[in-house]
Amino acid sequence: MNRNHLVAMALLSLSGGAAAGQVVMDGGFETGTPNAFWDEFSTNFASPICNTQRCGSFFGGPFAGDWWAWFGGATQPEVGWLEQIVTIPLGTATLRFQLDITAASGNGVDGMLVRIDAQTVFAVRETAMNSYHPYTEVSIDISQFADGGDHVLRFESSTSGPMRTNFFVDAVEILTSPAVPGDMNCDGALNGADIDPFFLALGDPAAYLLAFPNCDPLNGDINGDGTLNGGDIDPFFRCLGAGGCP
């Protein structure tokens, strides 16, 4: 951990910007730029990370705090991105952020993507300004990445000019919940709705993964032997009857 990272952690602690166990670090960009948590790139500007002193306030500003990410904003071709490595615990996960499209070029081409490990989980074009102005919350189920591993979270945009398109992003967070033993439909609870998915996973794992692509079949491994098998049937129903597993 370098000195800049330590300083940034201290600033986040003082500002209340990072809670214990936080998945996204500095999701409000409040440590400014250069940023110890986000890798930054912009074709025409030093960074997409802005405050009003650096970028002005003619088109608007942050959702909260003093800093935000401004993608686009140029009258010539512009590519910008921000990314960081996040560790998403096992269970369920939701990516949330605030988006404000404060200007649209009208070319129908300018856009912004959100990717995890190069997989697009959200895409928007400047034509959606009426849906995302003023700031509007975007919420995306990313439970398929909640495997306890490291993943690259990336916001990127491409605008072509000559008229400006602005994508403002702020308050980025990933909310996680631990896996519930026996929750085979991944609704966050163990109940009667899990019985059919449990037996589907037991009898036809491939069909289960097609029906519940964001779920882990090992949620049904109630006896903890590392596999889902007939030995889990009685423990599953005991947990179901008890309203949860001990």
C-alpha positions as a Markdown table, in Angstrom:
| # | Residue | x | y | z |
|---|---|---|---|---|
| 1 | Met | 0.0 | 0.0 | 0.0 |
| 2 | Asn | 1.6 | 3.3 | -1.1 |
| 3 | Arg | 1.6 | 6.6 | 0.6 |
| 4 | Asn | -1.1 | 8.1 | -1.6 |
| 5 | His | -3.3 | 5.1 | -0.8 |
| 6 | Leu | -2.8 | 5.6 | 2.9 |
| 7 | Val | -3.6 | 9.3 | 2.7 |
| 8 | Ala | -6.7 | 8.5 | 0.7 |
| 9 | Met | -7.9 | 6.0 | 3.3 |
| 10 | Ala | -7.4 | 8.6 | 6.0 |
| 11 | Leu | -9.4 | 11.1 | 4.0 |
| 12 | Leu | -12.2 | 8.6 | 3.4 |
| 13 | Ser | -12.3 | 7.8 | 7.1 |
| 14 | Leu | -12.6 | 11.4 | 8.1 |
| 15 | Ser | -15.3 | 12.1 | 5.6 |
| 16 | Gly | -17.3 | 9.0 | 6.4 |
| 17 | Gly | -16.9 | 8.0 | 2.8 |
| 18 | Ala | -16.0 | 4.3 | 3.3 |
| 19 | Ala | -17.8 | 2.0 | 5.7 |
| 20 | Ala | -16.2 | -1.2 | 7.0 |
| 21 | Gly | -16.5 | -3.9 | 4.4 |
| 22 | Gln | -17.3 | -1.4 | 1.6 |
| 23 | Val | -17.0 | -3.0 | -1.8 |
| 24 | Val | -16.4 | 0.1 | -3.9 |
| 25 | Met | -13.8 | 2.5 | -2.5 |
| 26 | Asp | -14.5 | 6.2 | -2.9 |
| 27 | Gly | -17.7 | 5.7 | -4.9 |
| 28 | Gly | -18.4 | 9.4 | -4.5 |
| 29 | Phe | -14.9 | 10.4 | -5.8 |
| 30 | Glu | -14.4 | 12.6 | -2.8 |
| 31 | Thr | -10.7 | 12.0 | -2.6 |
| 32 | Gly | -10.4 | 13.9 | -5.9 |
| 33 | Thr | -7.8 | 13.4 | -8.6 |
| 34 | Pro | -5.3 | 11.8 | -8.9 |
| 35 | Asn | -7.3 | 9.1 | -7.2 |
| 36 | Ala | -5.7 | 6.2 | -5.2 |
| 37 | Phe | -8.7 | 3.9 | -5.8 |
| 38 | Trp | -9.8 | 4.7 | -9.4 |
| 39 | Asp | -7.6 | 4.3 | -12.5 |
| 40 | Glu | -8.4 | 7.3 | -14.7 |
| 41 | Phe | -8.2 | 8.2 | -18.4 |
| 42 | Ser | -9.5 | 11.0 | -20.6 |
| 43 | Thr | -8.6 | 11.8 | -24.2 |
| 44 | Asn | -9.0 | 15.6 | -23.7 |
| 45 | Phe | -8.9 | 16.2 | -20.0 |
| 46 | Ala | -6.7 | 15.3 | -17.1 |
| 47 | Ser | -9.4 | 12.9 | -15.7 |
| 48 | Pro | -13.1 | 12.4 | -15.7 |
| 49 | Ile | -13.1 | 13.1 | -12.0 |
| 50 | Cys | -14.4 | 16.7 | -11.4 |
| 51 | Asn | -15.2 | 19.3 | -8.9 |
| 52 | Thr | -16.6 | 22.8 | -9.7 |
| 53 | Gln | -13.2 | 24.4 | -9.3 |
| 54 | Arg | -11.7 | 22.1 | -12.0 |
| 55 | Cys | -14.7 | 21.7 | -14.3 |
| 56 | Gly | -17.1 | 24.6 | -13.6 |
| 57 | Ser | -20.8 | 24.3 | -12.8 |
| 58 | Phe | -22.5 | 25.5 | -16.0 |
| 59 | Phe | -23.9 | 22.0 | -16.8 |
| 60 | Gly | -24.4 | 21.0 | -13.2 |
| 61 | Gly | -22.4 | 19.3 | -10.5 |
| 62 | Pro | -22.2 | 16.4 | -8.1 |
| 63 | Phe | -25.2 | 14.4 | -6.7 |
| 64 | Ala | -23.6 | 14.7 | -3.3 |
| 65 | Gly | -20.4 | 16.0 | -1.8 |
| 66 | Asp | -18.0 | 18.1 | -3.9 |
| 67 | Trp | -16.8 | 15.6 | -6.6 |
| 68 | Trp | -18.3 | 13.6 | -9.3 |
| 69 | Ala | -17.3 | 11.8 | -12.6 |
| 70 | Trp | -18.0 | 13.7 | -15.8 |
| 71 | Phe | -17.8 | 11.7 | -19.0 |
| 72 | Gly | -18.0 | 13.4 | -22.4 |
| 73 | Gly | -18.1 | 17.2 | -22.2 |
| 74 | Ala | -15.9 | 17.8 | -25.3 |
| 75 | Thr | -16.7 | 19.3 | -28.7 |
| 76 | Gln | -14.3 | 16.8 | -30.3 |
| 77 | Pro | -14.0 | 13.1 | -30.0 |
| 78 | Glu | -13.6 | 12.0 | -26.4 |
| 79 | Val | -13.0 | 8.7 | -24.7 |
| 80 | Gly | -13.0 | 8.5 | -20.9 |
| 81 | Trp | -13.0 | 5.8 | -18.3 |
| 82 | Leu | -12.6 | 5.0 | -14.6 |
| 83 | Glu | -12.0 | 1.6 | -13.2 |
| 84 | Gln | -11.1 | -0.2 | -10.0 |
| 85 | Ile | -10.7 | -3.7 | -8.7 |
| 86 | Val | -13.5 | -4.8 | -6.3 |
| 87 | Thr | -13.9 | -7.9 | -4.3 |
| 88 | Ile | -17.5 | -9.1 | -4.3 |
| 89 | Pro | -18.4 | -11.5 | -1.5 |
| 90 | Leu | -20.4 | -14.7 | -2.0 |
| 91 | Gly | -24.1 | -14.1 | -2.0 |
| 92 | Thr | -26.1 | -11.5 | -3.9 |
| 93 | Ala | -24.9 | -8.1 | -5.2 |
| 94 | Thr | -26.4 | -5.0 | -6.6 |
| 95 | Leu | -24.6 | -2.2 | -8.3 |
| 96 | Arg | -26.1 | 1.2 | -7.8 |
| 97 | Phe | -25.1 | 4.7 | -8.9 |
| 98 | Gln | -26.6 | 8.1 | -9.8 |
| 99 | Leu | -26.6 | 9.1 | -13.4 |
| 100 | Asp | -27.4 | 12.5 | -14.9 |
| 101 | Ile | -27.3 | 13.2 | -18.7 |
| 102 | Thr | -27.0 | 17.0 | -18.6 |
| 103 | Ala | -26.5 | 17.6 | -22.3 |
| 104 | Ala | -27.1 | 15.5 | -25.4 |
| 105 | Ser | -25.5 | 16.0 | -28.8 |
| 106 | Gly | -28.5 | 14.6 | -30.7 |
| 107 | Asn | -26.2 | 12.3 | -32.8 |
| 108 | Gly | -27.7 | 9.1 | -31.4 |
| 109 | Val | -24.2 | 7.6 | -31.1 |
| 110 | Asp | -22.6 | 9.0 | -27.9 |
| 111 | Gly | -22.8 | 6.5 | -25.1 |
| 112 | Met | -21.7 | 5.3 | -21.8 |
| 113 | Leu | -21.1 | 1.7 | -20.6 |
| 114 | Val | -20.6 | 0.0 | -17.3 |
| 115 | Arg | -18.6 | -3.2 | -17.4 |
| 116 | Ile | -17.5 | -5.9 | -15.0 |
| 117 | Asp | -14.6 | -7.9 | -16.2 |
| 118 | Ala | -15.3 | -6.6 | -19.8 |
| 119 | Gln | -18.9 | -7.8 | -19.6 |
| 120 | Thr | -21.4 | -5.0 | -20.2 |
| 121 | Val | -23.9 | -4.7 | -17.4 |
| 122 | Phe | -25.4 | -1.3 | -18.3 |
| 123 | Ala | -25.4 | 0.8 | -21.5 |
| 124 | Val | -27.0 | 4.1 | -22.2 |
| 125 | Arg | -26.9 | 6.6 | -25.1 |
| 126 | Glu | -27.4 | 10.3 | -25.1 |
| 127 | Thr | -30.9 | 9.8 | -26.5 |
| 128 | Ala | -32.0 | 8.7 | -23.0 |
| 129 | Met | -31.5 | 12.2 | -21.5 |
| 130 | Asn | -35.2 | 12.5 | -20.6 |
| 131 | Ser | -34.9 | 9.3 | -18.5 |
| 132 | Tyr | -31.8 | 10.3 | -16.7 |
| 133 | His | -32.1 | 14.0 | -16.0 |
| 134 | Pro | -31.8 | 15.2 | -13.3 |
| 135 | Tyr | -29.9 | 12.6 | -11.3 |
| 136 | Thr | -31.6 | 9.2 | -11.4 |
| 137 | Glu | -30.6 | 6.1 | -9.6 |
| 138 | Val | -29.5 | 3.1 | -11.7 |
| 139 | Ser | -29.7 | -0.3 | -10.0 |
| 140 | Ile | -28.3 | -3.5 | -11.5 |
| 141 | Asp | -28.3 | -7.0 | -10.2 |
| 142 | Ile | -24.7 | -8.3 | -10.5 |
| 143 | Ser | -25.1 | -11.4 | -8.3 |
| 144 | Gln | -23.5 | -13.5 | -11.1 |
| 145 | Phe | -20.2 | -11.8 | -10.0 |
| 146 | Ala | -20.7 | -12.4 | -6.3 |
| 147 | Asp | -18.3 | -15.3 | -6.0 |
| 148 | Gly | -15.8 | -14.0 | -3.4 |
| 149 | Gly | -13.3 | -13.0 | -6.1 |
| 150 | Asp | -11.8 | -9.9 | -7.5 |
| 151 | His | -13.5 | -8.1 | -10.5 |
| 152 | Val | -12.8 | -5.0 | -12.5 |
| 153 | Leu | -15.6 | -2.4 | -12.3 |
| 154 | Arg | -15.3 | 0.0 | -15.2 |
| 155 | Phe | -17.3 | 3.1 | -16.3 |
| 156 | Glu | -16.4 | 4.2 | -19.8 |
| 157 | Ser | -17.8 | 6.6 | -22.4 |
| 158 | Ser | -17.3 | 7.6 | -26.0 |
| 159 | Thr | -18.5 | 10.9 | -27.5 |
| 160 | Ser | -17.9 | 12.2 | -30.9 |
| 161 | Gly | -18.7 | 15.9 | -31.0 |
| 162 | Pro | -19.1 | 18.6 | -32.3 |
| 163 | Met | -22.0 | 19.1 | -29.9 |
| 164 | Arg | -21.5 | 18.1 | -26.3 |
| 165 | Thr | -22.9 | 15.1 | -24.5 |
| 166 | Asn | -22.4 | 14.9 | -20.7 |
| 167 | Phe | -22.8 | 11.8 | -18.6 |
| 168 | Phe | -22.5 | 12.6 | -14.9 |
| 169 | Val | -21.9 | 9.7 | -12.5 |
| 170 | Asp | -21.8 | 9.8 | -8.7 |
| 171 | Ala | -22.5 | 7.7 | -5.5 |
| 172 | Val | -21.3 | 4.4 | -6.9 |
| 173 | Glu | -21.8 | 1.5 | -4.6 |
| 174 | Ile | -22.1 | -2.3 | -4.6 |
| 175 | Leu | -24.6 | -3.6 | -2.0 |
| 176 | Thr | -24.0 | -7.3 | -1.0 |
| 177 | Ser | -25.9 | -9.8 | 1.0 |
| 178 | Pro | -24.5 | -13.2 | 2.1 |
| 179 | Ala | -25.9 | -16.3 | 0.6 |
| 180 | Val | -28.8 | -17.9 | 2.6 |
| 181 | Pro | -28.4 | -21.6 | 2.9 |
| 182 | Gly | -31.2 | -23.4 | 1.0 |
| 183 | Asp | -32.2 | -20.2 | -0.9 |
| 184 | Met | -32.3 | -21.9 | -4.3 |
| 185 | Asn | -34.2 | -19.2 | -6.2 |
| 186 | Cys | -32.0 | -16.4 | -4.8 |
| 187 | Asp | -34.8 | -14.2 | -3.5 |
| 188 | Gly | -32.9 | -13.7 | -0.2 |
| 189 | Ala | -35.0 | -16.1 | 1.9 |
| 190 | Leu | -35.5 | -19.8 | 2.5 |
| 191 | Asn | -39.1 | -20.7 | 2.0 |
| 192 | Gly | -41.4 | -23.0 | 0.1 |
| 193 | Ala | -40.6 | -21.4 | -3.2 |
| 194 | Asp | -37.1 | -23.0 | -2.9 |
| 195 | Ile | -38.4 | -26.6 | -3.0 |
| 196 | Asp | -38.7 | -27.0 | -6.8 |
| 197 | Pro | -35.4 | -25.2 | -7.5 |
| 198 | Phe | -33.7 | -27.4 | -4.9 |
| 199 | Phe | -34.8 | -30.6 | -6.6 |
| 200 | Leu | -34.1 | -29.2 | -10.1 |
| 201 | Ala | -30.5 | -28.5 | -9.0 |
| 202 | Leu | -30.2 | -31.9 | -7.5 |
| 203 | Gly | -31.6 | -33.7 | -10.6 |
| 204 | Asp | -30.5 | -31.5 | -13.5 |
| 205 | Pro | -27.7 | -29.1 | -12.6 |
| 206 | Ala | -27.5 | -27.7 | -16.2 |
| 207 | Ala | -31.2 | -26.9 | -16.3 |
| 208 | Tyr | -31.0 | -25.3 | -12.9 |
| 209 | Leu | -28.2 | -23.0 | -14.0 |
| 210 | Leu | -30.2 | -22.0 | -17.1 |
| 211 | Ala | -33.3 | -21.3 | -14.9 |
| 212 | Phe | -31.3 | -19.4 | -12.2 |
| 213 | Pro | -28.1 | -18.1 | -13.8 |
| 214 | Asn | -27.3 | -15.8 | -10.9 |
| 215 | Cys | -27.6 | -18.5 | -8.2 |
| 216 | Asp | -25.0 | -20.9 | -6.8 |
| 217 | Pro | -26.3 | -24.6 | -6.7 |
| 218 | Leu | -24.1 | -25.0 | -3.5 |
| 219 | Asn | -26.7 | -22.9 | -1.7 |
| 220 | Gly | -28.3 | -26.3 | -1.4 |
| 221 | Asp | -25.3 | -28.0 | 0.2 |
| 222 | Ile | -26.8 | -27.9 | 3.6 |
| 223 | Asn | -24.6 | -30.6 | 5.2 |
| 224 | Gly | -21.5 | -28.8 | 4.1 |
| 225 | Asp | -19.7 | -31.7 | 2.4 |
| 226 | Gly | -18.9 | -29.5 | -0.6 |
| 227 | Thr | -21.4 | -30.9 | -3.1 |
| 228 | Leu | -25.2 | -31.0 | -3.6 |
| 229 | Asn | -26.4 | -34.5 | -3.3 |
| 230 | Gly | -29.0 | -36.7 | -1.7 |
| 231 | Gly | -27.4 | -36.2 | 1.7 |
| 232 | Asp | -28.7 | -32.6 | 1.7 |
| 233 | Ile | -32.4 | -33.5 | 1.3 |
| 234 | Asp | -33.2 | -34.1 | 5.0 |
| 235 | Pro | -31.1 | -31.1 | 6.2 |
| 236 | Phe | -32.8 | -28.9 | 3.6 |
| 237 | Phe | -36.3 | -29.8 | 4.9 |
| 238 | Arg | -35.2 | -29.4 | 8.5 |
| 239 | Cys | -34.0 | -25.9 | 7.8 |
| 240 | Leu | -37.2 | -25.2 | 5.8 |
| 241 | Gly | -39.3 | -26.3 | 8.8 |
| 242 | Ala | -37.2 | -24.3 | 11.2 |
| 243 | Gly | -37.4 | -21.1 | 9.1 |
| 244 | Gly | -33.7 | -21.2 | 8.4 |
| 245 | Cys | -30.5 | -23.1 | 9.0 |
| 246 | Pro | -28.6 | -22.8 | 12.3 |
